[in-house]
Amino acid sequence: MRKLVRALLRPCACLAAGILILVPGMALAAVLQDPTRPPGLESRLVAPVPEQPVSLDSILYSKDRRVAIIEGEALREGQGVDRIRVIRIYENRVLVTDNGRERVLYLERLPQVRGTQ
């Protein structure tokens, strides 16, 4: 009879011991934090900022200088205004960062005007 009781209790005891080992380990893992994560991020919710339209008015491009007119401001590479910073100016587009996100601004196409006869 004792052998039967031991045989029945042994798997239960192993299962109970496994649960006791795993549960505190899981609770400990929930308490541990990523050491590379800046403090305070858990309490702060960051809402995504919607992209706002940015007008690229003109590009002045030559071998000696590159200037982009953005929102009415003349900006060279590395300069910025408000939330916009110019990274690179090309002949037909400008690479900027807008609130830390990279964007490419293109010149609007001018409407084609048909000649009169």
N, CA, C and O atoms as a Tinker XYZ file with bonds, in Angstrom:
   468  protein
     1  N      0.803000   -1.191000    0.000000    73     2
     2  CA     0.000000    0.000000    0.000000    64     1     3
     3  C      0.850000    1.260000    0.000000    63     2     4     5
     4  O      0.553000    2.233000   -0.693000    81     3
     5  N      1.923000    1.218000    0.801000    73     3     6
     6  CA     2.805000    2.371000    0.844000    64     5     7
     7  C      3.434000    2.639000   -0.522000    63     6     8     9
     8  O      3.582000    3.791000   -0.928000    81     7
     9  N      3.796000    1.590000   -1.216000    73     7    10
    10  CA     4.388000    1.751000   -2.548000    64     9    11
    11  C      3.402000    2.398000   -3.501000    63    10    12    13
    12  O      3.786000    3.214000   -4.339000    81    11
    13  N      2.148000    2.042000   -3.380000    73    11    14
    14  CA     1.116000    2.617000   -4.235000    64    13    15
    15  C      0.933000    4.104000   -3.943000    63    14    16    17
    16  O      0.810000    4.902000   -4.872000    81    15
    17  N      0.914000    4.480000   -2.689000    73    15    18
    18  CA     0.767000    5.891000   -2.290000    64    17    19
    19  C      1.970000    6.686000   -2.771000    63    18    20    21
    20  O      1.812000    7.786000   -3.301000    81    19
    21  N      3.169000    6.146000   -2.594000    73    19    22
    22  CA     4.385000    6.836000   -3.059000    64    21    23
    23  C      4.377000    6.994000   -4.571000    63    22    24    25
    24  O      4.749000    8.043000   -5.097000    81    23
    25  N      3.957000    5.964000   -5.255000    73    23    26
    26  CA     3.917000    6.030000   -6.716000    64    25    27
    27  C      2.928000    7.080000   -7.193000    63    26    28    29
    28  O      3.160000    7.729000   -8.213000    81    27
    29  N      1.832000    7.256000   -6.472000    73    27    30
    30  CA     0.837000    8.270000   -6.847000    64    29    31
    31  C      1.268000    9.676000   -6.445000    63    30    32    33
    32  O      0.961000   10.630000   -7.160000    81    31
    33  N      1.955000    9.831000   -5.346000    73    31    34
    34  CA     2.355000   11.149000   -4.849000    64    33    35
    35  C      3.612000   11.692000   -5.519000    63    34    36    37
    36  O      3.798000   12.908000   -5.570000    81    35
    37  N      4.461000   10.839000   -6.025000    73    35    38
    38  CA     5.709000   11.291000   -6.635000    64    37    39
    39  C      5.457000   12.247000   -7.811000    63    38    40    41
    40  O      6.072000   13.313000   -7.836000    81    39
    41  N      4.587000   11.930000   -8.792000    73    39    42
    42  CA     4.344000   12.889000   -9.882000    64    41    43
    43  C      3.715000   14.186000   -9.391000    63    42    44    45
    44  O      4.011000   15.259000   -9.917000    81    43
    45  N      2.850000   14.094000   -8.387000    73    43    46
    46  CA     2.231000   15.307000   -7.836000    64    45    47
    47  C      3.274000   16.176000   -7.151000    63    46    48    49
    48  O      3.243000   17.402000   -7.262000    81    47
    49  N      4.198000   15.535000   -6.442000    73    47    50
    50  CA     5.241000   16.287000   -5.748000    64    49    51
    51  C      6.162000   16.966000   -6.757000    63    50    52    53
    52  O      6.575000   18.107000   -6.547000    81    51
    53  N      6.484000   16.282000   -7.838000    73    51    54
    54  CA     7.329000   16.879000   -8.875000    64    53    55
    55  C      6.625000   18.053000   -9.538000    63    54    56    57
    56  O      7.238000   19.083000   -9.820000    81    55
    57  N      5.348000   17.886000   -9.778000    73    55    58
    58  CA     4.565000   18.953000  -10.390000    64    57    59
    59  C      4.489000   20.160000   -9.466000    63    58    60    61
    60  O      4.644000   21.296000   -9.914000    81    59
    61  N      4.252000   19.924000   -8.185000    73    59    62
    62  CA     4.179000   21.013000   -7.209000    64    61    63
    63  C      5.532000   21.731000   -7.099000    63    62    64    65
    64  O      5.580000   22.959000   -7.020000    81    63
    65  N      6.611000   20.977000   -7.094000    73    63    66
    66  CA     7.943000   21.582000   -7.008000    64    65    67
    67  C      8.231000   22.415000   -8.256000    63    66    68    69
    68  O      8.818000   23.494000   -8.165000    81    67
    69  N      7.819000   21.914000   -9.415000    73    67    70
    70  CA     8.018000   22.671000  -10.659000    64    69    71
    71  C      7.244000   23.972000  -10.665000    63    70    72    73
    72  O      7.746000   25.002000  -11.117000    81    71
    73  N      6.021000   23.924000  -10.163000    73    71    74
    74  CA     5.207000   25.157000  -10.094000    64    73    75
    75  C      5.838000   26.151000   -9.134000    63    74    76    77
    76  O      5.878000   27.346000   -9.425000    81    75
    77  N      6.327000   25.682000   -8.002000    73    75    78
    78  CA     6.958000   26.585000   -7.036000    64    77    79
    79  C      8.222000   27.219000   -7.592000    63    78    80    81
    80  O      8.565000   28.343000   -7.228000    81    79
    81  N      8.905000   26.519000   -8.455000    73    79    82
    82  CA    10.124000   27.077000   -9.056000    64    81    83
    83  C      9.770000   28.083000  -10.151000    63    82    84    85
    84  O     10.383000   29.147000  -10.237000    81    83
    85  N      8.793000   27.752000  -10.978000    73    83    86
    86  CA     8.456000   28.610000  -12.121000    64    85    87
    87  C      7.729000   29.892000  -11.747000    63    86    88    89
    88  O      8.029000   30.946000  -12.309000    81    87
    89  N      6.791000   29.836000  -10.825000    73    87    90
    90  CA     5.969000   31.008000  -10.493000    64    89    91
    91  C      6.815000   32.143000   -9.935000    63    90    92    93
    92  O      6.676000   33.266000  -10.420000    81    91
    93  N      7.675000   31.932000   -8.958000    73    91    94
    94  CA     8.505000   33.052000   -8.505000    64    93    95
    95  C      9.444000   33.551000   -9.611000    63    94    96    97
    96  O      9.739000   34.744000   -9.677000    81    95
    97  N      9.904000   32.665000  -10.461000    73    95    98
    98  CA    10.766000   33.084000  -11.558000    64    97    99
    99  C     10.031000   33.987000  -12.529000    63    98   100   101
   100  O     10.598000   34.951000  -13.044000    81    99
   101  N      8.754000   33.669000  -12.783000    73    99   102
   102  CA     7.965000   34.510000  -13.672000    64   101   103
   103  C      7.690000   35.865000  -13.030000    63   102   104   105
   104  O      7.718000   36.893000  -13.706000    81   103
   105  N      7.425000   35.868000  -11.723000    73   103   106
   106  CA     7.189000   37.128000  -11.019000    64   105   107
   107  C      8.462000   37.962000  -11.001000    63   106   108   109
   108  O      8.406000   39.184000  -11.138000    81   107
   109  N      9.603000   37.316000  -10.834000    73   107   110
   110  CA    10.874000   38.022000  -10.834000    64   109   111
   111  C     11.159000   38.621000  -12.212000    63   110   112   113
   112  O     11.671000   39.737000  -12.308000    81   111
   113  N     10.832000   37.893000  -13.269000    73   111   114
   114  CA    11.043000   38.406000  -14.627000    64   113   115
   115  C     10.177000   39.619000  -14.887000    63   114   116   117
   116  O     10.591000   40.520000  -15.617000    81   115
   117  N      8.979000   39.671000  -14.309000    73   115   118
   118  CA     8.110000   40.837000  -14.496000    64   117   119
   119  C      8.679000   42.057000  -13.777000    63   118   120   121
   120  O      8.475000   43.188000  -14.219000    81   119
   121  N      9.396000   41.834000  -12.665000    73   119   122
   122  CA     9.955000   42.943000  -11.902000    64   121   123
   123  C     11.229000   43.480000  -12.557000    63   122   124   125
   124  O     11.481000   44.684000  -12.512000    81   123
   125  N     12.025000   42.613000  -13.157000    73   123   126
   126  CA    13.274000   43.045000  -13.774000    64   125   127
   127  C     13.002000   43.959000  -14.964000    63   126   128   129
   128  O     12.035000   43.758000  -15.699000    81   127
   129  N     13.851000   44.956000  -15.150000    73   127   130
   130  CA    13.702000   45.893000  -16.255000    64   129   131
   131  C     14.885000   45.769000  -17.193000    63   130   132   133
   132  O     15.959000   45.302000  -16.814000    81   131
   133  N     14.666000   46.191000  -18.411000    73   131   134
   134  CA    15.729000   46.236000  -19.404000    64   133   135
   135  C     16.715000   47.319000  -18.982000    63   134   136   137
   136  O     16.312000   48.476000  -18.858000    81   135
   137  N     17.989000   47.000000  -18.756000    73   135   138
   138  CA    18.939000   48.015000  -18.293000    64   137   139
   139  C     19.237000   49.090000  -19.339000    63   138   140   141
   140  O     19.760000   50.153000  -19.003000    81   139
   141  N     18.910000   48.821000  -20.593000    73   139   142
   142  CA    19.177000   49.835000  -21.629000    64   141   143
   143  C     18.000000   50.779000  -21.832000    63   142   144   145
   144  O     18.134000   51.784000  -22.530000    81   143
   145  N     16.855000   50.477000  -21.240000    73   143   146
   146  CA    15.666000   51.327000  -21.395000    64   145   147
   147  C     15.768000   52.522000  -20.446000    63   146   148   149
   148  O     16.050000   52.344000  -19.260000    81   147
   149  N     15.543000   53.729000  -20.951000    73   147   150
   150  CA    15.574000   54.906000  -20.074000    64   149   151
   151  C     14.484000   54.815000  -19.005000    63   150   152   153
   152  O     13.410000   54.270000  -19.260000    81   151
   153  N     14.756000   55.346000  -17.812000    73   151   154
   154  CA    13.766000   55.252000  -16.737000    64   153   155
   155  C     12.539000   56.109000  -17.037000    63   154   156   157
   156  O     12.631000   57.147000  -17.692000    81   155
   157  N     11.389000   55.651000  -16.542000    73   155   158
   158  CA    10.174000   56.445000  -16.665000    64   157   159
   159  C      9.371000   56.212000  -17.927000    63   158   160   161
   160  O      8.330000   56.845000  -18.098000    81   159
   161  N      9.804000   55.334000  -18.820000    73   159   162
   162  CA     9.058000   55.116000  -20.054000    64   161   163
   163  C      7.764000   54.345000  -19.822000    63   162   164   165
   164  O      6.823000   54.469000  -20.605000    81   163
   165  N      7.707000   53.551000  -18.758000    73   163   166
   166  CA     6.511000   52.763000  -18.517000    64   165   167
   167  C      5.325000   53.651000  -18.180000    63   166   168   169
   168  O      4.195000   53.356000  -18.572000    81   167
   169  N      5.572000   54.735000  -17.458000    73   167   170
   170  CA     4.473000   55.580000  -17.007000    64   169   171
   171  C      4.024000   56.568000  -18.076000    63   170   172   173
   172  O      2.924000   57.115000  -17.988000    81   171
   173  N      4.835000   56.798000  -19.058000    73   171   174
   174  CA     4.530000   57.788000  -20.077000    64   173   175
   175  C      3.982000   57.114000  -21.322000    63   174   176   177
   176  O      4.595000   56.182000  -21.843000    81   175
   177  N      2.861000   57.563000  -21.792000    73   175   178
   178  CA     2.327000   57.075000  -23.056000    64   177   179
   179  C      2.655000   58.106000  -24.124000    63   178   180   181
   180  O      2.365000   59.292000  -23.967000    81   179
   181  N      3.252000   57.653000  -25.196000    73   179   182
   182  CA     3.650000   58.548000  -26.270000    64   181   183
   183  C      2.644000   58.398000  -27.402000    63   182   184   185
   184  O      2.534000   57.338000  -28.018000    81   183
   185  N      1.924000   59.459000  -27.661000    73   183   186
   186  CA     0.960000   59.440000  -28.755000    64   185   187
   187  C      1.672000   59.827000  -30.038000    63   186   188   189
   188  O      2.449000   60.782000  -30.041000    81   187
   189  N      1.429000   59.112000  -31.125000    73   187   190
   190  CA     2.075000   59.476000  -32.381000    64   189   191
   191  C      1.605000   60.843000  -32.871000    63   190   192   193
   192  O      0.420000   61.173000  -32.820000    81   191
   193  N      2.563000   61.618000  -33.341000    73   191   194
   194  CA     2.258000   62.951000  -33.851000    64   193   195
   195  C      1.946000   62.816000  -35.338000    63   194   196   197
   196  O      2.771000   62.310000  -36.098000    81   195
   197  N      0.769000   63.261000  -35.757000    73   195   198
   198  CA     0.457000   63.149000  -37.184000    64   197   199
   199  C      1.336000   64.073000  -38.015000    63   198   200   201
   200  O      1.698000   65.169000  -37.586000    81   199
   201  N      1.669000   63.611000  -39.205000    73   199   202
   202  CA     2.485000   64.444000  -40.085000    64   201   203
   203  C      1.683000   65.651000  -40.540000    63   202   204   205
   204  O      0.529000   65.535000  -40.952000    81   203
   205  N      2.314000   66.799000  -40.458000    73   203   206
   206  CA     1.669000   68.018000  -40.910000    64   205   207
   207  C      2.236000   68.371000  -42.273000    63   206   208   209
   208  O      3.401000   68.085000  -42.552000    81   207
   209  N      1.432000   68.985000  -43.120000    73   207   210
   210  CA     1.945000   69.346000  -44.434000    64   209   211
   211  C      3.043000   70.388000  -44.325000    63   210   212   213
   212  O      2.944000   71.341000  -43.552000    81   211
   213  N      4.083000   70.191000  -45.108000    73   211   214
   214  CA     5.220000   71.112000  -45.153000    64   213   215
   215  C      5.373000   71.535000  -46.597000    63   214   216   217
   216  O      5.405000   70.700000  -47.501000    81   215
   217  N      5.467000   72.846000  -46.809000    73   215   218
   218  CA     5.569000   73.312000  -48.191000    64   217   219
   219  C      7.031000   73.584000  -48.559000    63   218   220   221
   220  O      7.730000   74.354000  -47.900000    81   219
   221  N      7.455000   72.937000  -49.613000    73   219   222
   222  CA     8.756000   73.218000  -50.218000    64   221   223
   223  C      8.482000   74.202000  -51.346000    63   222   224   225
   224  O      7.919000   73.835000  -52.377000    81   223
   225  N      8.883000   75.455000  -51.144000    73   223   226
   226  CA     8.545000   76.510000  -52.092000    64   225   227
   227  C      9.495000   76.569000  -53.272000    63   226   228   229
   228  O      9.074000   76.787000  -54.408000    81   227
   229  N     10.794000   76.373000  -52.999000    73   227   230
   230  CA    11.774000   76.507000  -54.079000    64   229   231
   231  C     13.081000   75.835000  -53.679000    63   230   232   233
   232  O     13.357000   75.621000  -52.499000    81   231
   233  N     13.878000   75.506000  -54.698000    73   231   234
   234  CA    15.216000   74.962000  -54.462000    64   233   235
   235  C     16.193000   75.749000  -55.331000    63   234   236   237
   236  O     16.000000   75.869000  -56.541000    81   235
   237  N     17.224000   76.274000  -54.716000    73   235   238
   238  CA    18.320000   76.915000  -55.441000    64   237   239
   239  C     19.498000   75.954000  -55.367000    63   238   240   241
   240  O     20.035000   75.702000  -54.288000    81   239
   241  N     19.899000   75.418000  -56.520000    73   239   242
   242  CA    20.895000   74.354000  -56.538000    64   241   243
   243  C     21.967000   74.695000  -57.555000    63   242   244   245
   244  O     21.683000   74.864000  -58.741000    81   243
   245  N     23.193000   74.794000  -57.086000    73   243   246
   246  CA    24.342000   74.980000  -57.977000    64   245   247
   247  C     25.530000   74.280000  -57.336000    63   246   248   249
   248  O     25.418000   73.736000  -56.237000    81   247
   249  N     26.679000   74.294000  -58.031000    73   247   250
   250  CA    27.838000   73.621000  -57.442000    64   249   251
   251  C     28.385000   74.382000  -56.240000    63   250   252   253
   252  O     29.067000   73.798000  -55.398000    81   251
   253  N     28.092000   75.687000  -56.151000    73   251   254
   254  CA    28.611000   76.497000  -55.052000    64   253   255
   255  C     27.672000   76.601000  -53.859000    63   254   256   257
   256  O     28.121000   76.755000  -52.724000    81   255
   257  N     26.367000   76.517000  -54.115000    73   255   258
   258  CA    25.442000   76.647000  -52.992000    64   257   259
   259  C     24.169000   75.845000  -53.235000    63   258   260   261
   260  O     23.753000   75.588000  -54.365000    81   259
   261  N     23.581000   75.469000  -52.111000    73   259   262
   262  CA    22.317000   74.741000  -52.113000    64   261   263
   263  C     21.432000   75.362000  -51.043000    63   262   264   265
   264  O     21.788000   75.394000  -49.865000    81   263
   265  N     20.289000   75.848000  -51.467000    73   263   266
   266  CA    19.357000   76.490000  -50.543000    64   265   267
   267  C     17.964000   75.978000  -50.863000    63   266   268   269
   268  O     17.579000   75.875000  -52.028000    81   267
   269  N     17.213000   75.657000  -49.819000    73   267   270
   270  CA    15.822000   75.238000  -49.978000    64   269   271
   271  C     14.943000   76.254000  -49.256000    63   270   272   273
   272  O     15.220000   76.641000  -48.121000    81   271
   273  N     13.891000   76.674000  -49.926000    73   271   274
   274  CA    12.928000   77.585000  -49.312000    64   273   275
   275  C     11.781000   76.706000  -48.788000    63   274   276   277
   276  O     10.973000   76.186000  -49.558000    81   275
   277  N     11.736000   76.558000  -47.470000    73   275   278
   278  CA    10.738000   75.717000  -46.825000    64   277   279
   279  C      9.914000   76.584000  -45.884000    63   278   280   281
   280  O     10.455000   77.258000  -45.007000    81   279
   281  N      8.599000   76.559000  -46.076000    73   279   282
   282  CA     7.684000   77.371000  -45.268000    64   281   283
   283  C      8.113000   78.846000  -45.275000    63   282   284   285
   284  O      7.970000   79.542000  -44.269000    81   283
   285  N      8.634000   79.312000  -46.400000    73   283   286
   286  CA     9.033000   80.708000  -46.537000    64   285   287
   287  C     10.392000   81.048000  -45.961000    63   286   288   289
   288  O     10.791000   82.212000  -45.992000    81   287
   289  N     11.114000   80.077000  -45.439000    73   287   290
   290  CA    12.436000   80.289000  -44.840000    64   289   291
   291  C     13.515000   79.705000  -45.735000    63   290   292   293
   292  O     13.387000   78.571000  -46.197000    81   291
   293  N     14.574000   80.460000  -45.987000    73   291   294
   294  CA    15.716000   79.974000  -46.760000    64   293   295
   295  C     16.622000   79.176000  -45.827000    63   294   296   297
   296  O     17.147000   79.707000  -44.848000    81   295
   297  N     16.797000   77.888000  -46.145000    73   295   298
   298  CA    17.574000   76.995000  -45.280000    64   297   299
   299  C     18.649000   76.280000  -46.077000    63   298   300   301
   300  O     18.415000   75.822000  -47.195000    81   299
   301  N     19.818000   76.194000  -45.491000    73   299   302
   302  CA    20.910000   75.399000  -46.058000    64   301   303
   303  C     20.947000   74.048000  -45.347000    63   302   304   305
   304  O     20.232000   73.835000  -44.367000    81   303
   305  N     21.776000   73.146000  -45.841000    73   303   306
   306  CA    21.904000   71.832000  -45.211000    64   305   307
   307  C     22.387000   71.997000  -43.774000    63   306   308   309
   308  O     23.347000   72.720000  -43.509000    81   307
   309  N     21.714000   71.319000  -42.858000    73   307   310
   310  CA    22.055000   71.402000  -41.442000    64   309   311
   311  C     21.243000   72.429000  -40.679000    63   310   312   313
   312  O     21.200000   72.381000  -39.450000    81   311
   313  N     20.602000   73.352000  -41.367000    73   311   314
   314  CA    19.798000   74.362000  -40.696000    64   313   315
   315  C     18.370000   73.856000  -40.516000    63   314   316   317
   316  O     17.943000   72.905000  -41.170000    81   315
   317  N     17.649000   74.509000  -39.622000    73   315   318
   318  CA    16.284000   74.098000  -39.384000    64   317   319
   319  C     15.423000   75.248000  -38.917000    63   318   320   321
   320  O     15.912000   76.313000  -38.539000    81   319
   321  N     14.120000   75.001000  -38.955000    73   319   322
   322  CA    13.140000   75.952000  -38.461000    64   321   323
   323  C     12.012000   75.139000  -37.829000    63   322   324   325
   324  O     11.567000   74.143000  -38.399000    81   323
   325  N     11.552000   75.561000  -36.656000    73   323   326
   326  CA    10.516000   74.851000  -35.902000    64   325   327
   327  C     10.892000   73.379000  -35.763000    63   326   328   329
   328  O     11.910000   73.058000  -35.150000    81   327
   329  N     10.096000   72.495000  -36.315000    73   327   330
   330  CA    10.309000   71.048000  -36.183000    64   329   331
   331  C     11.052000   70.452000  -37.363000    63   330   332   333
   332  O     11.320000   69.250000  -37.365000    81   331
   333  N     11.393000   71.249000  -38.368000    73   331   334
   334  CA    12.009000   70.783000  -39.608000    64   333   335
   335  C     13.507000   71.081000  -39.596000    63   334   336   337
   336  O     13.924000   72.192000  -39.268000    81   335
   337  N     14.320000   70.070000  -39.958000    73   335   338
   338  CA    15.760000   70.276000  -40.128000    64   337   339
   339  C     16.173000   69.682000  -41.467000    63   338   340   341
   340  O     15.833000   68.541000  -41.781000    81   339
   341  N     16.913000   70.468000  -42.259000    73   339   342
   342  CA    17.339000   70.041000  -43.592000    64   341   343
   343  C     18.565000   69.143000  -43.458000    63   342   344   345
   344  O     19.557000   69.517000  -42.833000    81   343
   345  N     18.483000   67.956000  -44.052000    73   343   346
   346  CA    19.608000   67.026000  -44.049000    64   345   347
   347  C     20.395000   67.165000  -45.347000    63   346   348   349
   348  O     21.614000   67.336000  -45.323000    81   347
   349  N     19.699000   67.093000  -46.475000    73   347   350
   350  CA    20.375000   67.107000  -47.780000    64   349   351
   351  C     19.462000   67.757000  -48.804000    63   350   352   353
   352  O     18.255000   67.519000  -48.818000    81   351
   353  N     20.050000   68.580000  -49.659000    73   351   354
   354  CA    19.316000   69.256000  -50.728000    64   353   355
   355  C     19.778000   68.682000  -52.066000    63   354   356   357
   356  O     20.968000   68.667000  -52.378000    81   355
   357  N     18.812000   68.212000  -52.842000    73   355   358
   358  CA    19.068000   67.695000  -54.185000    64   357   359
   359  C     18.458000   68.667000  -55.193000    63   358   360   361
   360  O     17.817000   69.646000  -54.811000    81   359
   361  N     18.661000   68.394000  -56.476000    73   359   362
   362  CA    18.129000   69.268000  -57.517000    64   361   363
   363  C     16.605000   69.334000  -57.509000    63   362   364   365
   364  O     16.028000   70.393000  -57.754000    81   363
   365  N     15.952000   68.209000  -57.229000    73   363   366
   366  CA    14.501000   68.164000  -57.350000    64   365   367
   367  C     13.777000   67.786000  -56.052000    63   366   368   369
   368  O     12.553000   67.656000  -56.059000    81   367
   369  N     14.496000   67.607000  -54.943000    73   367   370
   370  CA    13.880000   67.209000  -53.680000    64   369   371
   371  C     14.785000   67.610000  -52.518000    63   370   372   373
   372  O     15.958000   67.938000  -52.701000    81   371
   373  N     14.206000   67.575000  -51.318000    73   371   374
   374  CA    14.953000   67.918000  -50.109000    64   373   375
   375  C     14.669000   66.865000  -49.059000    63   374   376   377
   376  O     13.509000   66.558000  -48.788000    81   375
   377  N     15.716000   66.307000  -48.459000    73   375   378
   378  CA    15.602000   65.342000  -47.381000    64   377   379
   379  C     15.649000   66.103000  -46.060000    63   378   380   381
   380  O     16.618000   66.806000  -45.774000    81   379
   381  N     14.588000   65.957000  -45.252000    73   379   382
   382  CA    14.495000   66.672000  -43.981000    64   381   383
   383  C     14.140000   65.695000  -42.871000    63   382   384   385
   384  O     13.719000   64.568000  -43.130000    81   383
   385  N     14.316000   66.143000  -41.630000    73   383   386
   386  CA    13.752000   65.432000  -40.495000    64   385   387
   387  C     12.626000   66.289000  -39.960000    63   386   388   389
   388  O     12.770000   67.497000  -39.772000    81   387
   389  N     11.498000   65.636000  -39.720000    73   387   390
   390  CA    10.310000   66.304000  -39.199000    64   389   391
   391  C      9.952000   65.613000  -37.896000    63   390   392   393
   392  O      9.447000   64.491000  -37.902000    81   391
   393  N     10.214000   66.282000  -36.774000    73   391   394
   394  CA    10.016000   65.682000  -35.442000    64   393   395
   395  C     10.795000   64.383000  -35.299000    63   394   396   397
   396  O     10.293000   63.431000  -34.700000    81   395
   397  N     11.996000   64.324000  -35.830000    73   395   398
   398  CA    12.851000   63.149000  -35.709000    64   397   399
   399  C     12.639000   62.086000  -36.770000    63   398   400   401
   400  O     13.399000   61.119000  -36.819000    81   399
   401  N     11.628000   62.233000  -37.624000    73   399   402
   402  CA    11.377000   61.272000  -38.698000    64   401   403
   403  C     11.828000   61.851000  -40.019000    63   402   404   405
   404  O     11.575000   63.019000  -40.315000    81   403
   405  N     12.498000   61.030000  -40.814000    73   403   406
   406  CA    12.961000   61.499000  -42.115000    64   405   407
   407  C     11.806000   61.585000  -43.094000    63   406   408   409
   408  O     10.943000   60.708000  -43.144000    81   407
   409  N     11.807000   62.659000  -43.871000    73   407   410
   410  CA    10.806000   62.863000  -44.924000    64   409   411
   411  C     11.514000   63.422000  -46.141000    63   410   412   413
   412  O     12.568000   64.048000  -46.030000    81   411
   413  N     10.934000   63.192000  -47.288000    73   411   414
   414  CA    11.438000   63.762000  -48.532000    64   413   415
   415  C     10.383000   64.729000  -49.038000    63   414   416   417
   416  O      9.222000   64.363000  -49.222000    81   415
   417  N     10.802000   65.974000  -49.262000    73   415   418
   418  CA     9.899000   66.992000  -49.787000    64   417   419
   419  C     10.190000   67.165000  -51.274000    63   418   420   421
   420  O     11.346000   67.253000  -51.688000    81   419
   421  N      9.139000   67.211000  -52.057000    73   419   422
   422  CA     9.263000   67.401000  -53.499000    64   421   423
   423  C      8.633000   68.724000  -53.886000    63   422   424   425
   424  O      7.699000   69.197000  -53.239000    81   423
   425  N      9.150000   69.307000  -54.937000    73   423   426
   426  CA     8.531000   70.510000  -55.486000    64   425   427
   427  C      7.218000   70.119000  -56.154000    63   426   428   429
   428  O      7.122000   69.070000  -56.791000    81   427
   429  N      6.224000   70.959000  -56.006000    73   427   430
   430  CA     4.966000   70.692000  -56.689000    64   429   431
   431  C      5.158000   70.974000  -58.173000    63   430   432   433
   432  O      5.837000   71.924000  -58.562000    81   431
   433  N      4.553000   70.139000  -58.980000    73   431   434
   434  CA     4.656000   70.322000  -60.420000    64   433   435
   435  C      3.815000   71.513000  -60.825000    63   434   436   437
   436  O      2.689000   71.677000  -60.354000    81   435
   437  N      4.353000   72.337000  -61.690000    73   435   438
   438  CA     3.605000   73.473000  -62.212000    64   437   439
   439  C      2.630000   72.981000  -63.272000    63   438   440   441
   440  O      2.954000   72.073000  -64.038000    81   439
   441  N      1.458000   73.562000  -63.323000    73   439   442
   442  CA     0.514000   73.123000  -64.348000    64   441   443
   443  C      1.033000   73.479000  -65.735000    63   442   444   445
   444  O      1.631000   74.537000  -65.937000    81   443
   445  N      0.797000   72.588000  -66.676000    73   443   446
   446  CA     1.215000   72.841000  -68.046000    64   445   447
   447  C      0.243000   73.803000  -68.711000    63   446   448   449
   448  O     -0.971000   73.604000  -68.674000    81   447
   449  N      0.786000   74.837000  -69.312000    73   447   450
   450  CA    -0.053000   75.827000  -69.980000    64   449   451
   451  C      0.102000   75.619000  -71.466000    63   450   452   453
   452  O      1.204000   75.617000  -72.013000    81   451
   453  N     -1.038000   75.445000  -72.099000    73   451   454
   454  CA    -0.991000   75.255000  -73.566000    64   453   455
   455  C     -0.854000   76.617000  -74.222000    63   454   456   457
   456  O     -1.449000   77.607000  -73.796000    81   455
   457  N     -0.068000   76.628000  -75.248000    73   455   458
   458  CA     0.122000   77.883000  -76.014000    64   457   459
   459  C     -1.137000   78.235000  -76.805000    63   458   460   461
   460  O     -1.873000   77.358000  -77.256000    81   459
   461  N     -1.362000   79.527000  -76.961000    73   459   462
   462  CA    -2.505000   79.977000  -77.743000    64   461   463
   463  C     -2.120000   80.085000  -79.196000    63   462   464   465
   464  O     -0.952000   80.298000  -79.519000    81   463
   465  N     -3.076000   79.944000  -80.063000    73   463   466
   466  CA    -2.778000   80.020000  -81.495000    64   465   467
   467  C     -3.403000   81.225000  -82.108000    63   466   468
   468  O     -3.259000   81.452000  -83.309000    81   467
